[in-house]
Amino acid sequence: MSMFKTMRMWRLLLKQEVTSQLGVRFVTTFCLKMKALLLFSLIGAAFVSEIKACGQCPSVHPQQRYCTSDLVVRVEIMDVVNVPEKAMNRITARIIDSLKLPKRQTGKTIEFYSPSSFCGTHFVKSSDYVVTGNKATNEDGSKYWLHSTCDLAMVWLDLSTQQKEGFMTKYEKICECKIESTMGASDIKMTSVSTGSGYTKGQTYWTPDKCYYNPLKSGDFSEVAEECETEYGYCIPGSDGECSWQLTLEYEECFEERDNYVMVASGEFAITDPAQCKVLPSRRKRRKCRKKVKKYLASLERGGGETETFL
């Protein structure tokens, strides 16, 4: 065999070997990637399944949560221990303030349980919370404090002044008032600022009357508008026995800011009167706004009242 043929044969053998090795490496890499993709898919599916299993807790105002809970305490978290046989975490905490029950326990230690799953509250050691819960019963009949998935746990420093005052003194005195949650618009009586005339029908997402509570709608505008009732609202009984939101300065300012934003920025319906048009940036827009609002109010007086947008 000539030297040329020998060299050519060696080159072919080397090429086949390299190709074979590359093929094995490619298949190995491909298999590893597919295994990783399958693993991430399974983890993702389990994560989504757990979220779905949590369900959705109803939106409940802090005042209502206080009034319907047995346990209401401000605590500092000392320890969190997993208890697998109960599928719970056992939380040990120091009571900073007994806001409802247990009474006269300030400075003492309390233990309560919370679901250890993804759905449960993930308490941080040394943090200061206001926590609600209720009594639960073990199989042997013994009692324990349970902070369930839908109970309230708020970092104390994140609470507004009104919320802190509510938990410490005010909510306890006004539990006779119930706060009605909703996701829609309410029919209310409207008054034109320019004429003082009353109209029997108008629709709004929020109203200070009858403690109308619509946090989910507020959430649509959460980047620029607060949830005024949750942050600043007390539902209190009036002299006529009817319950309504207490019109504190902070609540009224928040209400006006949110209402103006909804009407001006989004064109969705809120309480409408010509005075709200002052927030628009130009004289032409303010004039156009006032004209449309007055036209709408006049249609209500004539017996119309279908919701329409203004901008």
C-alpha positions in Angstrom: 0.0 0.0 0.0 1.4 3.4 -1.0 2.1 6.1 1.6 -0.6 8.3 0.0 -3.3 5.6 0.4 -2.2 4.9 4.0 -2.5 8.5 5.0 -5.9 8.8 3.3 -7.2 5.8 5.2 -6.0 7.2 8.5 -7.7 10.5 7.8 -11.1 8.7 7.1 -10.8 6.6 10.2 -10.0 9.7 12.3 -13.0 11.6 10.7 -15.3 8.7 11.5 -14.1 8.6 15.1 -14.5 12.4 15.6 -18.0 12.3 14.0 -19.0 9.4 16.2 -17.7 11.2 19.3 -19.5 14.4 18.3 -22.7 12.4 17.7 -22.5 10.8 21.1 -21.8 14.2 22.7 -24.7 15.8 20.8 -27.1 13.0 21.9 -25.9 13.2 25.4 -26.3 17.0 25.5 -29.7 16.8 23.9 -30.9 14.2 26.5 -29.6 16.3 29.4 -31.5 19.4 28.1 -34.7 17.4 27.6 -34.4 16.0 31.2 -33.9 19.6 32.5 -36.8 20.9 30.5 -39.0 18.0 31.8 -37.9 18.7 35.4 -38.7 22.4 35.1 -42.1 21.6 33.5 -42.9 19.3 36.4 -41.8 21.9 39.0 -43.8 24.6 37.1 -46.9 22.3 37.0 -46.6 21.6 40.7 -46.2 25.3 41.5 -49.3 26.2 39.4 -51.3 23.4 40.9 -50.4 24.6 44.4 -51.4 28.1 43.6 -54.7 26.9 42.2 -55.2 24.7 45.3 -54.9 27.9 47.5 -58.0 29.3 46.0 -58.7 33.0 46.4 -59.3 34.6 49.8 -62.2 37.2 49.8 -61.2 40.8 50.2 -62.1 41.7 53.8 -61.6 45.2 55.4 -59.3 45.2 58.4 -62.2 46.4 60.6 -64.3 43.5 59.5 -61.4 41.1 60.0 -60.9 42.4 63.6 -64.6 42.0 64.4 -64.9 38.5 63.1 -61.7 37.1 64.6 -61.1 35.7 68.1 -57.3 36.2 68.1 -56.0 39.7 67.4 -52.5 40.5 68.6 -49.5 42.6 67.7 -46.5 40.3 68.0 -42.8 39.9 67.5 -42.0 36.6 65.8 -39.4 34.6 67.9 -39.3 31.2 66.2 -41.0 29.3 63.3 -40.8 25.5 63.5 -42.3 23.1 60.9 -44.6 20.4 62.3 -44.9 17.8 59.5 -47.6 15.6 61.1 -49.9 18.7 61.2 -48.8 20.2 57.9 -48.3 23.3 59.9 -45.7 25.7 61.2 -45.7 26.4 64.9 -45.0 30.1 65.5 -43.7 31.3 68.8 -44.1 35.0 69.4 -43.8 37.7 72.0 -47.1 39.7 72.5 -46.4 43.4 72.1 -50.1 44.3 72.5 -53.2 42.2 73.1 -55.6 43.9 70.7 -58.5 41.7 71.4 -57.8 38.1 72.7 -56.0 36.8 74.6 -56.5 39.7 77.1 -53.9 41.0 79.5 -51.1 39.0 78.0 -48.8 41.8 76.9 -45.1 40.8 77.2 -45.9 37.1 77.4 -45.3 34.4 74.8 -47.9 32.9 72.6 -47.9 29.9 70.2 -50.1 29.7 67.2 -50.2 27.5 64.1 -50.2 28.4 60.4 -50.3 26.2 57.2 -46.8 25.4 56.2 -47.7 25.1 52.5 -47.1 27.7 49.8 -50.5 29.2 50.7 -49.6 29.9 54.3 -48.2 33.1 55.7 -44.4 33.1 55.7 -43.5 34.8 59.0 -40.0 36.4 59.3 -38.2 36.1 62.6 -37.8 39.3 64.7 -40.5 41.1 62.6 -43.4 42.9 64.1 -46.9 41.9 62.8 -50.6 42.3 63.6 -52.1 38.8 63.4 -55.6 37.5 63.4 -56.9 34.0 63.9 -59.4 31.8 65.7 -59.5 28.8 68.0 -59.2 25.3 66.4 -59.6 21.8 67.9 -57.2 18.9 67.8 -58.4 15.3 67.4 -58.0 14.8 71.2 -60.3 17.8 71.9 -57.6 20.2 72.9 -57.6 23.8 71.6 -55.0 25.8 69.8 -54.8 29.2 68.1 -54.9 28.9 64.3 -53.9 31.6 61.8 -55.4 30.2 58.6 -54.5 31.0 55.0 -57.1 33.8 54.7 -56.4 35.4 58.1 -54.8 38.8 58.3 -51.0 39.2 58.9 -49.7 42.7 58.3 -46.3 44.1 59.1 -47.0 46.8 61.8 -44.8 49.4 60.2 -46.7 49.1 56.9 -50.0 50.1 58.5 -51.5 53.5 58.1 -52.2 55.7 61.1 -55.9 55.0 60.8 -55.3 51.2 60.7 -53.1 51.3 63.8 -55.7 53.4 65.7 -58.4 51.0 64.5 -56.6 47.9 65.8 -55.6 49.5 69.1 -58.9 51.3 70.1 -61.4 52.0 67.4 -62.5 48.8 65.6 -63.6 47.3 68.9 -66.2 50.0 69.4 -67.8 49.9 66.0 -68.2 46.1 65.3 -72.0 46.7 65.0 -71.4 48.1 61.5 -70.8 45.5 58.7 -68.7 46.4 55.6 -70.2 45.2 52.3 -67.8 44.0 49.7 -68.6 44.2 46.0 -67.0 44.1 42.6 -69.5 46.2 40.7 -70.8 49.7 40.6 -73.4 51.1 43.0 -76.5 53.3 42.3 -76.3 56.5 44.3 -78.0 59.9 44.5 -76.0 62.6 42.8 -76.0 66.3 43.2 -74.9 68.9 40.7 -72.5 71.4 42.1 -73.7 74.2 39.8 -77.5 73.9 40.5 -77.7 72.1 43.8 -80.3 69.8 42.2 -80.5 66.2 43.4 -80.7 63.4 41.0 -82.1 60.0 41.9 -79.7 57.8 40.0 -76.0 57.7 39.3 -73.4 54.9 39.3 -70.0 54.8 41.0 -67.5 52.3 42.0 -67.1 53.9 45.4 -69.3 55.9 47.7 -69.0 57.1 51.3 -72.6 55.8 52.0 -73.4 52.5 53.6 -69.7 51.4 53.9 -69.6 50.3 50.2 -66.3 48.5 49.8 -64.7 47.8 46.4 -61.0 46.9 46.9 -60.7 44.9 43.6 -61.7 47.9 41.5 -59.2 50.1 43.4 -56.6 47.5 42.5 -57.1 48.3 38.8 -55.6 51.7 39.5 -53.2 50.8 42.3 -50.2 52.3 40.6 -51.6 55.9 41.0 -54.5 55.6 43.4 -54.8 54.1 46.9 -57.5 51.8 48.3 -58.9 54.5 50.4 -61.3 52.5 52.5 -58.7 49.9 53.5 -56.1 52.5 54.3 -58.1 55.3 55.9 -61.7 54.1 56.4 -63.7 53.5 59.6 -67.3 52.2 59.1 -69.2 53.9 61.9 -72.9 54.2 63.0 -74.6 57.6 62.5 -77.2 59.3 64.6 -79.9 57.7 62.4 -78.5 54.2 63.0 -77.2 53.9 59.4 -73.5 53.0 59.0 -71.2 55.0 56.7 -67.6 55.8 56.2 -66.2 58.4 58.6 -65.1 61.3 56.5 -61.6 62.0 58.0 -59.4 64.4 56.1 -57.1 61.7 54.9 -60.0 59.6 53.6 -61.7 62.5 51.8 -58.4 63.5 50.1 -57.7 60.0 49.0 -61.3 59.5 47.8 -61.1 62.7 45.7 -57.7 61.8 44.2 -58.8 58.4 43.2 -62.1 59.6 41.8 -60.4 62.3 39.7 -57.8 59.8 38.3 -60.5 57.3 37.3 -62.5 59.8 35.5 -59.7 61.8 33.9 -57.1 59.2 33.1 -59.1 56.2 32.2 -62.5 57.5 31.1 -64.2 55.0 33.4 -67.2 56.0 35.5 -66.8 57.5 38.9 -68.8 60.0 40.9 -69.2 62.9 38.5 -69.7 66.6 39.0 -68.4 69.7 37.1 -65.9 70.6 39.9 -63.8 67.5 39.1 -62.9 68.9 35.7 -60.4 71.3 37.4 -57.8 68.6 37.4 -57.5 68.6 33.6 -54.3 70.4 32.2 -55.8 72.8 29.7 -58.7 75.3 29.6 -60.2 73.6 26.5 -60.2 70.2 28.1 -61.7 71.6 31.3 -64.5 73.4 29.4 -65.2 70.2 27.3 -65.3 68.1 30.5 -67.7 70.4 32.2 -70.0 70.4 29.2 -70.1 66.6 29.0 -70.7 66.2 32.8 -73.5 68.7 32.8 -75.1 67.0 29.8 -74.9 63.7 31.6 -76.4 65.1 34.8 -79.3 66.6 32.7 -79.9 63.2 31.2 -80.2 61.7 34.7 -82.8 64.4 35.6 -84.9 63.5 32.5 -84.8 59.8 33.5 -81.9 58.6 31.5 -78.9 57.4 33.5 -77.0 55.0 31.3 -73.3 54.9 32.2 -71.1 56.8 29.7 -67.5 57.9 29.5 -66.5 61.5 29.5 -63.2 61.8 27.8 
